[in-house]
Structures are given as C-alpha cells and as structure tokens.
Amino acid sequence: MLKKEKGITLVALVVTIIILLILAGVTITIALSDNGLFHKSKEAANTWKRSEENETQILNSYTGVVENLMDQYGN
C-alpha cells in the first residue's frame, strides 16, 4: 500500500526560497536605485516645497493689490 505523504519537498522549498530572493532583489533595486522610489519621493517633496513657496509669493502679491484697491476705493 502506498503511503500518502504530507508536507513539502526539499525541491519545493528551495524553489520558493529562490523566488523570494529574486523578488527581494528586484524590490531593493527598485527602491534604492538612482531613479528609485526614494529618489522620486525626495524630488516630489522638493517640487511641492518650491510650488508652495511660489504660491505664497503669488498670494502675497495679490494681497498687496487688494489692499491698495481697498485703500484707494474704500476711503
């Protein structure tokens, strides 16, 4: 009579480990490369900061224009 074996074989375990190592290598490469996720997130943060500063300057100039108009026509 044949015994029904339970569990995984050594070959299946080795193949699984190799696949996980390949995936880990690809993930690390994507995250840490010159054009990776960390680099892109730093660029996005810098772009956002520059945009915020630019918007603040524009709003300040509009505030000055509105104050001038109010002084001119409000009194």
BELNOR-V85760 format. One record per backbone hydrogen bond with DSSP energy under -0.5 kcal/mol. CO is the residue of the C=O (numbers start at 1). NH is the residue of the N-H. E is the energy in kcal/mol with one decimal. If there is no record, write none. Layout:
{{CO;NH;E} {CO;NH;E}}
This chain:
{{3;5;-0.7} {9;13;-1.9} {10;14;-2.4} {11;15;-2.5} {12;16;-2.1} {13;17;-2.2} {14;18;-2.5} {15;19;-2.4} {16;20;-2.3} {17;21;-2.3} {18;22;-2.2} {19;23;-2.5} {20;24;-2.3} {21;25;-2.3} {22;26;-2.4} {23;27;-2.4} {24;28;-2.5} {25;29;-2.2} {26;30;-2.4} {27;31;-2.2} {28;32;-2.5} {29;33;-1.5} {30;37;-1.3} {31;38;-1.5} {33;36;-2.0} {36;40;-2.4} {37;41;-2.4} {38;42;-1.9} {39;43;-2.2} {40;44;-2.4} {41;45;-2.1} {42;46;-2.3} {43;47;-2.5} {44;48;-2.5} {45;49;-2.2} {46;50;-2.4} {47;51;-2.4} {48;52;-2.4} {49;53;-2.3} {50;54;-2.4} {51;55;-2.6} {52;56;-2.3} {53;57;-2.1} {54;58;-2.2} {55;59;-2.7} {56;60;-2.3} {57;61;-2.1} {58;62;-2.2} {59;63;-2.3} {60;64;-2.0} {61;65;-1.8} {62;66;-2.7} {63;67;-2.5} {64;68;-2.1} {65;69;-2.3} {66;70;-2.6} {67;71;-2.4} {68;72;-2.3} {69;73;-3.0} {70;74;-2.4} {71;75;-0.6}}
